[in-house]
C-alpha cells in the first residue's frame, strides 16, 4: 500500500496524467533480473510508472535470436529491450532514435560508448554499464605456493597446473586450474578473440573489413587454448557459459577464472565459499603480444512498436542515469559509462575493482560488429564454431581457421 501511495504522489508531483506499465526484455545472467527488479521499484517511486520484466535465457545468442523474431514480427508487447553492445547495427531499424528523448544526458557518457550505439546518426540505445573481463585468481592459493598473478598465458598454464596438482595431492580432488567460457555461443567469441588478439593474431575481421583470422599467430593461440582442456581445465568447459564457470569458481574448485566484473561482487557475497580470497588482474598476454580484453557492455533501446513510448523514454533516462549507474557499481561491480563516476569516493571505497578497471575498459578490444554490420551474428557464429571445434579436437586450429576464412569470404561477398 505504501508503494502505491508513493507512486501516486510522485505521479501528481510530476504532472503525469496516468501511469503506464513498461515491459522490459532482459537476459537472466548473474544478477540481471535482481538489478532490474530493484530498479523497477525505485522507478515506480519516482515516476508512478511500473515495469514488467520479460525474462529471457542467460545466453546472449538465445536472447538475440528471440529479439530478432519479436521485432521482425512487429511485436508491441515489449517496450524496452536490454541490448548487448554488438547488436546496434543489426537491430537499428527496429528501435527509436533516442537523441531527441534523452537530450543532454548523452554528453555525460564516454563518447566511444555512445558512438558504438549510433548507427547512421541514430542513437539506437543508451548505455547502462560497460564491461571488460578480468582474470580472477585465488589470492590464498597463490600466496600459499609463492606465486604471482600470471602476465602471460604460458605463466597461467604453468601456475594453474602446479597448484592444481599439489592441491589434489593434498586431498582437493575437485580442484581445476582454470575455467572459462568454452561453449559454442557468443561468449566463446569473446574468449577466442582475447586469445587471438593477445597473441598478435588480429581481430577476426579488421576495422576496414579485411578478413584476418587465418594466420599462424591466431592458429597458435587456439592450439594453446586447446592444450588447457582436460589438463588445467575440465572437459566440461566445452559447454561452460559465464554462470557455469562461475559455479565452479565460486564453490572453490578453480585457481583461475576468466569472467566479467559482475562475478566479483558475487564471489565476495555472503554465501560464497571464496569470500575474501579472490582478486583480479588484467587478462594475460599471448606469445609476443599484450593483454586483450573484449569490449562488452549493456544498453537499453525502445522498440518503435511500443505503445508506451513516453514512459519507456522515462525508464531509459532513469536506468542509464548517473544515480543508477552508481548504485550498480557499488552493489554489483558494474562498470559505469559515465567517466565522472570512476572518481566517485564512495565507489572507490566500496567497490575498488570499478576504479581499477577503468583503463582496462578504455583499452578493450571491440568485436567486429562495426565492419561486418548486419552480418556480424553469422560471422560470430562461424568463429565460435571453429574455436569450439578446435578446443574439442575436431580438426586442428590451422585447418579450422582455413575453413573459417573461406566461409567468411562467401558471407562477405563483394562487401559487408
Helices and strands as residue ranges (DSSP letters): H 2-14, E 21-26, H 32-47, E 50-55, H 60-72, E 80-84, H 88-91, G 92-94, H 99-102, G 103-108, H 111-116, E 118-119, E 122-123, E 126-132, E 134-138, H 139-144, H 153-169, E 176-179, H 186-197, H 216-228, G 235-239, H 242-250, E 254-259, H 262-267, E 278-281, E 295-302, H 309-319, H 322-332, G 339-343, H 345-350, H 352-356, H 358-362, H 369-372, G 373-375, H 376-392, H 397-412
